[in-house]
Amino acid sequence: MTQKKVLVVGGAGYIGSHTCLVLAERGYQPIVFDNLSNGHAEFVRWGPLEEGDIRDRQRLDEVFAKHRPDAVLHFAALIEVGESVRDPAAFYDNNVTGALTLLGAALSAGLDAFVFSSTCATYGLPERVPMDETHRQAPINPYGRTKWIIEQALKDYDRYKGLRSVMLRYFNAAGADPQGRIGEWHTPETHAVPLAIEAALGRRDGFKVFGNDYDTRDGTCVRDYIHVLDLADAHVRAVDYLLGGGETVELNLGTGTGTTVKELVGAISEVSGRPFSVEYVGRRDGDSTSLVANNDKAREVLGWQPQYGLGDIIRSAWNWHSRTNHGSG
């Protein structure tokens, strides 16, 4: 039986690279397509790297013709919410125009299996928690809107073009490969777990908590942190599902357990054995009080359930950050 190939667009980035690791473990051949603007060539360890931009249709067509993949995983998006407010044009250009260009190339190549990295930001402010997939989608920033637009496009491409997709709405990705081969490396870093770990390592002057007057158990925001390898597992299961004839579906990826920012800071201090200074400042615009997933549908459709808890997330992230010094400061 020939090895099935998966084109992993954005596969040199954080979640994409961990997904390549799991694809290779499960017998797939990952082919990474990445412009390396946010990804890292040294994270491409489980298959070839094809450099290129998702807005470059000619380059995409070349790569599809050369590798003839069986499915596409699309991770190549700009993700920083604050940046999307400052520069919406860049987000529409990459996340919408780029994704539509990629979809056009996939259709031309005869593909009908597409896994899309989406986000709980498509829901906007929660009307109920935990949130399930029937929750109203009313994104409150350009980042969430660009992802929501592509979800709408994918439903139309299924209805009128026969391109089936799985839309995976992530909650808060965190953690790293427990063996420390790859991990979270953004420049600049904006995610809570690496920022707090860098504070514990003395690479940053403390950690800022935005708002301590929310209606939660300790006044700080509640988030659903999910291990990057649990996310990777769901993506590989989504490929299995589509290649097995599965229909277009949208699925939440979260643990279903909320952790407050204060609890997160406490857990990082405990794992690291290093207390660090924490400063409480005002709320950020657009931050939701609580974002927690109802993940029943992913369990039902993909047979997926998270294997890692908060302690595993923090230990694996600590292992990665304490051994490397990527993106600090």
Summary of the structure (lengths in Angstrom):
residues: 329
radius of gyration: 19.0
end to end distance: 48.4
largest distance: 58.2
contacts: 1163
relative contact order: 0.15
helix: 41%
strand: 18%
